Amino acid sequence: MNQKTRIEKDITIFEENLKKIKKNSLTLSQKKTKELAKQYYNDSKYYLDKKDYFTAFGCINYAHGLLDSIINF
């Protein structure tokens, strides 16, 4: 799998995980964390378009980590 395909797959997985979070059950801190994750997700798409795969991969992975902190804790 090439870098671009891998990042696109990670972006899709992030979008699927984002749908799992119920908005009404989040604390204020979790809402802020979710918004930060979405910002990194958007950054990833931006860098992917610029063909900066290294930065795009870093951004989507950071977004996953933030979202995981909400889902798992």
Buried (B, 14 or more C-beta within 10 A) or exposed (E): EEEEEBBBEBBEEBEEBBEEBEEEEBEEEBEEBBEBBBBBBEBBBEBBEEEBBEBBBBBBBBBBEBBEEBEEE
